[in-house]
């Protein structure tokens, strides 16, 4: 039989869990490993080969997490860009909290701009109504303005001010960008 420490550790691939400072008090559920792009020169997090966990594994881990964090109000989905999960899978995960973590009312996770762009406006609105409060990542806010996705701006909060190196001169369109604020693998707009 596993101890509580061993049981809790069994739901994470690594011993260390990295969360943005704004998410330190939330429950954290691993849903993916690695990054779907994994080519950003500035990123040192994407060390694992990319994979999305099965719904069975996510369900098992949520059951265990619910035992340890029964009063958690917010759930951070772990993975370098967990918002890569398709709309249906995200809905299933959000709905699953009703059974295993009923106090969860908000969800957040890392994303790439293309993870968000692949979802329809209607899917994003529904996810927001279900509790999605943030799907942030480097560069998303700048690209949001570039593509005039003004209503999507709340999804594009940068993960942490410490990820913002000194700005370069204004890019076309008048936006200041830094190395970390570019679409992964693409030059600044």
Secondary structure by P-SEA (a helix, b strand, c coil): cccaaaaaaccccccbbbbccccccbbbbbcccccccccccccccccccbbbbcaaaaaaaaaaaaaacccccbbbbbccccccccaaaaaaaaaaaacccccccbbbbbbcaaaaaaccaaaaaaaaaaccccccccaaaaaaaaacccccccccccccccccccccccccccccccccccccccccc
